[in-house]
Amino acid sequence: MSQKPIYRVQFINQEKVYEVYAHSAGPSGIPGFVEIGELVFGEKSSLLLDPSEESLKNEFSGVKRSYIPMHCVIRIDEVEKQGKAKILKTDGDNKIRNFPASALMPQKPDISS
């Protein structure tokens, strides 16, 4: 019996890099968004709790699918096994930035001439 694939998804949210694991990831029916679903987190039976993973678990509790703006996604990898979900703080010198939203908006033609 084959197992479901596991995807590591990294994206930017409020100046932080989120790294989560999910069983599904791909294009969504909403243009400009990537859909991730069936998020997976570490076992509750673990003696050591990672505050970053617990924070993500609380933030995504009850979420079936999440829609991430395409310009916020850094990368999506299919991995062999699940790692720890985490939130990485970015410093001012970090070269990872959101794609400017104004570049995604179509420009209205100038018809004044």
N, C-alpha and C positions, 0 to 999 in steps of 0.2 A: 504494500500500500504506500503510495507516494505522499509525502508531506506537502503542505501548502508552502509556497515560496515565502521567504521573508525579505522585505525591502528595508534598507536603511535610508531614511529621507532626512536631508539637511535643508533647512530653510531659515530665512531671517524673519524675525517677528519682534517688533519694538526694539530695534538695535541690539538684539541678542540672536545668537545662532542656536536653533533648536535641532536636536538630533533625536529622531523617534524611529521606532521599528513598527512595521505594519505588514499585514498579509496581502494587502492589495494597494497598488499605486498605479496611476495612469491618467490619461486625459479625462476630463469631466465633460458633462453635457453643457456646462456653463463656459462660454468662450473666455479664454484667458486664465483659466484655473486648472490646477492639477488636483485630482481627487485621491485622498488616501483613506483607507478604511481598515477596520479590524486591527486597531493599534494593539501592540503587545508590550507588556511591562514585566519586570522581574517578579519572581515568586514572593508571595507575602511571608512565606515560612523562613526567609532569610533572616539571620540574626542581625546583620549589619544593614541599615537602611541608608540609602543615598538621598540626601535632602533634595537634590536637583531632580532625581527620578520621581520622588514622592510628589514634588511640586507639579511635575508634568502629569502624573497619574491623576492628581486632583483636578488639574486644569481640563483634562480630556475625559474625565469620568462622565459616563452617560452619552458620549459622542459615538455615533455609528460610523459616520464619514465626516471628513474634514476637507474643506476646499481651500487650497493655498493659492494665492495669486502666482501666476507663472513666473513673474519677474522676481519673486522672493525665493524661489527654489534654487539652491546651490547645486545639489546633485541628488540622484536617486540610484542606489546600488542594490542589486540582488545579492544577498549574503547567505552563507551556509548556515550560520547560527546567529541567534539574537545576542546583542550586546546590551549595555545599559543605556537607557534613554537619558539625555542630559541637556542642560541649557548652558551654553558657553557665552560669557560676557565678552563683548568686543571692546577693545580699547580705541582710543582716538586715532592710532596709527594703523589700524586694520585696513586692509585694502578691499575688504568685502563690503559692498554697498548695494542698496536697493537700486534697481533700474528706475530711472525717473519716469513717473507715471505720465508726465506730459508728453513723453515720446510715444506713448501708446495711444494717445488720443488723436483721431484724424483731424487734420486742419481743415477749416472751412475755406473754400475758394474765395478769393477776393473778386467780387463782381462789380465793384464800384467804378471801373473804367469803361 
